[in-house]
Amino acid sequence: MDAVLSLLADEGYARLTTALVAKRAGVSTATLYRRWPSKRDLLLSAAEQIAESESADIDTGSTEGDLRELFAHKRRVLSGRIGATLVALVGESAHDPELAAIVRASIFDPTREHLATILDRARARCEQMSADATAAAHIVVGSILARVAFASTESDGGLFTESDVVLLVQAIAGPRDQHSGGTGR
């Protein structure tokens, strides 16, 4: 999987071949085909690895804390090679519905599920939440993709800068007094 992820980051999806993966991994193509009979199977495994790294149960006791912790987790998981791989896969998924489904299942769906849990907990604490987990996931994943894709042209190049976090928290949870239950906490 390391070979797949690094090749996707270095070469992109279109140039990824099982022969290149085997060469980078230092194994024969026969060995590779025994475990992953096709490029699609390699991508599914890579997407599963990304999805596994996405599993995080976050409960800090506050909506802002939960969102900040989720963004910190995303920063750790999706920086570097995995982020570059994600951008390569997303770029190709526009032309490949099967690949789009893989990317959605490995990145978008877990993000939406985490956000739904955070928003449900906020509502259980009687915080006024009007955010929709799906719309929030689009904003978060879009921010990730933009930061990763354009990092080389930006001076800070970071994934989820503090400015990004402030804007995302406000977009998802609303004004500070709204997500603290209106008590100004």
N, C-alpha and C positions, 0 to 999 in steps of 0.2 A: 504494500500500500504506500510505503514511503516513495517508491519509484514512481507510482502513478501520480501521487500528489505533486511531487517535484516536477515531473514532466508536464503535467497540466499547467503548473505555474510558469514553467520555463518556455514551453512550446505551444500551449493552448490545446484545446480539444481536437481541432481539425488535424493537427500534426501528430497526435497521440496514436501510436500503433502498439500492438502487442509485442512486436519485435523490439521496439525501442524500450518498452517496459522491461522485457526480459534482459536486454543488454544492460540497462541501468541497474537492475536488481542483481545482476551477475548470475542469472540462471538461464537454462535453455528454454526455448519457446515451448517445448514439449512439457516441461515442468510447469510452466505458467498455464498452459492449456488444460492440464489436469485439474487445476483448482478453479480457474476462470476461463471457460471455453470461448469467451468473446470479449470484445472491447466493452460491450454493454455490461457484462458481468463484472468487469473491473470497475466500471463507473458506479454500479450499484454498491459494490463493496466499499468504494471510496466514500460514496454518499452515506452509507451506513456508519462509517467511521466518523464522519463529520457529525452526523445526527447523534451518535453516542456521546460525543464531546459536548453536545448541546444540552444534555440532561442535567438540569440543576433545579433543585427545590429551594426556592428563595422565600424566606419569610422573616423579615427584619422587624415586623410589627408596624411598619408605616408604608404607605404607598410610595412616597418619595424614596425611602430607603430601599424598598423592594426594586423599584425601577433603577435606581443607581447601582444596586448590586447586580441586576440583570445586565446592565450596560457594561459594568466592569467585567463580568463573566464573558460577554460577547467580545470585549476588547482582548481578553486573554486568549480565547479560542480562535477568533477569526483574524488575528493579526498575522502578518508574515505569509508563509506559504499557503496555509489553508484559505486565507482571504483571497490571495491571488488565484488559487484554484477555483474558488467560488465565482469570481468575476469571469474566468474563462468558461466555466460551465453555464453561467447565466447568459453570456453572450451567444453561445451556441444553442441554448435552449429555445431561443426565439424561432429557430428553424427546425427544431426537433421536439415534437410533443412528448415523446417518451422521455427524453432527457429533461424536459421541463417538469415532468411529473417527478422525476428523481430529485431534482433540485428543490422542488416544492416540499417534498416529503422530508428532505434532510435539513433544510434551513427554514423555510417559511412556516411550515406547520408547527415545528417545535417552538418557534418564536411566538406564534399566535397562541399556542397552548400555555406558554409561560405567562404571557400577558393576560390571558383569560383568567388564570389562577390569581394573578396579582389583583386584577380588577374585581374578581369575586370576593377576595378577602377584604378589599377596600369597602365594598358594599356591605359586607357582613359587619364591618366596624361602623356602619352608618355614615360613611363618607359619600358625598354626592358624586357619583361617577356617571358621566354621560358618554364616555369613550367606548368605542367598539373595539374588541380585541383584533378583529381582522384589519380594520383601518389602521389601528396602532401598529400592527405587525408590518403593514405596507410601509409606514413611515420609518420604522426602525430598520427594516431590511434595506429599504432604499437609501437610508443614511449610511449604512454599512457599505453597500455597493459603491456609492459615490465616493466615500472616503478612501476605499481600497483602490478603486479605479483611477482616481485622480491624485493619489498620494505623491507621486513623483513630481507633480507640478505645484504642490502646495508647500508652503514653508514649514508648517507644523507636521504635516503628514500623518498625524495621529488618528487612530480610530476612536471616535467618541471623545472629543476634547471636552473640557468642562463647559464651554459655550454650547456645544452640541447637546450635552446632557441636560443643561438648564432648559434649552428649548424643547427637547423631547419630553422631559418631565412635565413641562407646562402644557404641551400639546396633548399629552395623554391623560394627565391627572387634573389639568385645569389650574387655575390660580392657587397659590399656596394655601390661602384660607379655605378654599373649596376642598382640597384633599386632606385637610386636618379636621374635617368635620364642622368647619365654620366657626371654630372656637379660637382661631388664631394661634393654635399651638405650633 
